[in-house]
Amino acid sequence: MDPESLVQCPFDGSHRVRASRLPYHLVRCERNHPQLARSLATCPFNARHRVPQPELRRHVTECPDRRHGTAQRTPHVTPSPPAPPLTCAPPIVLCPPPIALCPPLICAPH
């Protein structure tokens, strides 16, 4: 899609937005239309696609972005593998200099 082409906002049909600006516009328009936002679902293949929730399953099977190298991508989030256990370095111990190195008059109590 040409970034300069105009696309219609799914929240307000009178809004025509450049394709390159649509993600920013959607965030703002979603805030201005909260009830409509709750009734629309976001396509798992392209976040710019907002469809009525009952139509999401059909949209996912027909989504043009699914055919562009994302056919293996699943619409569900898969958990990431667990992180390897942390290995700790031995603690660094800062010791005061030995008393024997101090001159006797400075280290002796008064």
N, C-alpha and C positions, 0 to 999 in steps of 0.2 A: 504494500500500500504506500502510495506517495505521501510523505509526511506533510505536504502542503495541501492535500485534498481535504475537503470539508466533510465531516461526518456528523450525524445527528446524535444529540445527547439522549440517552435512554430515560432520563429523568424529566426532561422538558423538551418536547418535540419542536419547539420554536428555537431552540439553541442549535446553532451550527458552529462547529469548532474544528480547527485544523487538527488533523490526526496526531500530529506531534504534541499538541497541547491537551489532548483528550484525558490522559491520566490525571493531570492536575485539575482539569475541569470536573472530572467525576468525583474527586474528593470533595470539592467545594459544593457541587450540586447535590451530592449525597447528604451533606449536612443540612442543606436547605429543604430537602424532601425526605425526612426520616421515615414517614409511613410507607412511601413508595420504595425506599431503600430496603425496608424489611421484607417487602414482597418480591424483590428481585434477587436472583442468585448470580454469583460470579462464576464464569466459565473456568474450569481448572486448567485450560490450555491457553487462555488469553484473558487477562484480568480486565481488558477493555470491553469484553462481551458481558453485558448484563441482560439476563433473560428472566421472565417470570418463573418462579420456582417450579410450578407444575411442568414447565417445558424444558427444564434443565437436562433431563435424561435424553430427550430427543436431540437437543442442541449438542450434547457431548458426542453423540454418535455421528452427527452431521457437521461438526465444527470444522471449518476449513483449515484452522491451525493444527488440527490433529493430524492432517495429512502431510504437513511440512516437516517431516522428520521427528515428530513427537508421538508417533503411533504407539511406541513402547511405553510412553509416559503414562502412569496411572493417575487418575484423579484423586487418589487417596494419599495421604501423607504416610510415608513409611518411617518407622522409627530408625534413628541413626544407631550405629553399633555403640556399645558401651565404651567409654574412654578407658585407655590403659591405666593401671594403677600408677599413682604418682610415686616417684622415687625421690627420697629426700637426701640431700647432702648432709654430712655431719655438721652439727651446729658450730659456728665460729665462736670461740671463747676468747674474749679480750681480758687478759690478765694484767694487773698492775705490775710495774717493774718491781723486781725483788728489792726488799728493804736493804740488803747488804750493799747495794750499789749507792745508796744515799750517803752523804757525809754524816758523821755521827751527830753533829750539833743540830742539823735540820730535822733529822728523824726522831731525836730523843724528845720525850715529853717534857714540858716545862713545869 
